[in-house]
């Protein structure tokens, strides 16, 4: 470790030329005869460096540093010994008389890669008066001027060692070792001149190389710091966008299934226990088979591909309506009017234009012209504030019932809402459905103005409105507690679930609640709200609420007897107990969405065996254990299934998929993303010509991803009473 000591500037410094060499004071341990002033000597590199360290001082006179960063001028240094203050004035006077004791110190500075400064001076004296004790071997390197100090030349490489002193990025740590050797007084001046010239020639090249290495190290360290900062940001946000396999999660995120509790559920007298017994009996019959792996079990399924003559069934012929829509989308600027066009066709055309990014201000004006009843735009990211304000100021909203302006963060801040949608109280008197998903510039004040102008709201979507706080739910409860039936709050990260429970309880007729992605949602939130208002619940979306456990599902089943749709995607803490609760308590489920859950093949099969007749939509995306038993249950019971997602279920073979598709005659949409095991044998062999299979290679995707129903009503589960408007 290098020790530093600052030497003060003398009171009357002499004017010294910038190229004047640095000075040296020798230790008082030198003999009086050895203190005579000496002439300049050349710089020499010592062959050996004894174990003596020097302390480097950071203090200096203003004129001692000429330009540390440019590396073009000489840096003046003075070196003094620890016992400098004890030098006798008499010895200093004798130094001027006795010239035969000549000590010449040459300092060679080398900056190593680890920023350690190694100084190896080599001195020549006839009578060496340096004490050999370790206590006297430590010297101080100072940047201040002192009188009567010996002058030596310093190379530009010293500057590299002091570069970090100005930037203050790292403490200066230098090791300086001085080797004082005896040499003959008869050394020729010619040799000294040659050595001096050699050092003068070699020093700049070494300094340039070391300066380049130092700059490269600084750039490398800065790049590493930036990468570390980026990695920190990525780790903070990874949980919102990345999902890990349950076996890779922490213990608290994927708890083991309690065997005792599972056996208790299976022993309950009810549909789940009966179905589990049937499945276990089926499995016991297969124990004598040659293998029990899921893939080979699915191979044992008997399915005969249907031969298609001329492969005619694989050709999809578009309808006349689809061909007309394609022409309208490509020629949207030529459309003159949408009057007398049904809302369902308007909705379909608007969807196609948004997906193809062809929607423009001309079509937006056509939607607002006249007195529209529905305006549906699921992508308003292209719309500016000025254009939105200009169009809506002249729009007749007297009959407007449905208004969908998703992804409207660019065009809909608070002041635009006040100037357009909330011009006056009851300005949107008949509006029942409002969707402002992605309105990231709406605050609580803007929402208050909007609600006051739409007193008949029954459904409101505020997903991804990042400026809204928990107070916004109380604003809704003040005006709509007796009317609101659907509330969507997906990914509103500013909400505290515990704080909004009292406001949610105020809604007397709420049928749909979506709190997907709100990380503060926990078992206590579900219990407090569902116990109070669960009897009216028709649809509950708990997607990405990763803190929920089986206890929440038990509460939902006990208090939501009329539940029709449930979303449990990405809840890795759920076990087969939850499937048992759903099987016994929610017999009227029409839609169940699962994704990346740890449920077993047997539990899923038991659920389908019991409730498969009522299911219209089932998602088993990335439920890796789905296999033989689930395939048989779907083929036997899911006769009314309309949409099925089996993406990343790689235990299902061509035989299993063929049996499902051929048996479920009502199936219209099958998603197989990530199912690389599927071959042409299934694609060309199934007999269901109405099903659309997406997710495989070269299959269309866009028109089937989150396709809204063009005939969708204002509310999902209720009709709007005219008397309430």
Secondary structure as UniProt FT lines:
FT   TURN            11..12
FT   TURN            18..19
FT   STRAND          22..25
FT   TURN            28..29
FT   HELIX           32..34
FT   STRAND          54..60
FT   TURN            62..64
FT   TURN            68..70
FT   STRAND          78..81
FT   TURN            82..83
FT   HELIX           84..86
FT   HELIX           89..95
FT   TURN            96..97
FT   STRAND          104..106
FT   STRAND          109..111
FT   TURN            113..114
FT   STRAND          117..119
FT   STRAND          122..124
FT   HELIX           134..136
FT   STRAND          139..143
FT   TURN            147..148
FT   STRAND          150..152
FT   HELIX           157..161
FT   HELIX           163..167
FT   STRAND          179..180
FT   TURN            185..186
FT   HELIX           189..241
FT   HELIX           246..248
FT   TURN            251..253
FT   HELIX           259..267
FT   HELIX           271..285
FT   TURN            286..288
FT   HELIX           294..299
FT   HELIX           309..314
FT   HELIX           320..330
FT   HELIX           332..334
FT   TURN            339..340
FT   HELIX           343..355
FT   TURN            356..357
FT   HELIX           361..368
FT   STRAND          374..377
FT   TURN            381..382
FT   HELIX           385..393
FT   TURN            398..399
FT   STRAND          402..405
FT   TURN            406..407
FT   TURN            409..411
FT   HELIX           414..419
FT   TURN            420..422
FT   TURN            425..430
FT   STRAND          433..435
FT   TURN            437..438
FT   TURN            440..441
FT   HELIX           444..453
FT   TURN            455..456
FT   STRAND          459..461
FT   TURN            463..464
FT   TURN            466..467
FT   HELIX           471..480
FT   TURN            481..483
FT   STRAND          486..488
FT   TURN            490..491
FT   TURN            493..494
FT   HELIX           497..505
FT   TURN            508..509
FT   STRAND          512..514
FT   TURN            516..517
FT   TURN            519..520
FT   HELIX           523..533
FT   HELIX           534..536
FT   STRAND          539..541
FT   TURN            543..544
FT   TURN            546..547
FT   HELIX           550..559
FT   TURN            561..562
FT   STRAND          565..567
FT   TURN            569..570
FT   TURN            572..573
FT   HELIX           576..585
FT   TURN            587..588
FT   STRAND          591..595
FT   HELIX           601..611
FT   TURN            612..614
FT   STRAND          617..621
FT   TURN            624..625
FT   HELIX           628..637
FT   TURN            639..640
FT   STRAND          643..645
FT   TURN            647..648
FT   TURN            650..651
FT   HELIX           654..663
FT   TURN            665..666
FT   STRAND          669..671
FT   TURN            673..674
FT   TURN            676..677
FT   HELIX           680..683
FT   TURN            684..685
FT   TURN            689..690
FT   STRAND          692..694
FT   TURN            697..698
FT   HELIX           702..704
FT   TURN            705..706
FT   TURN            710..711
FT   HELIX           722..724
//
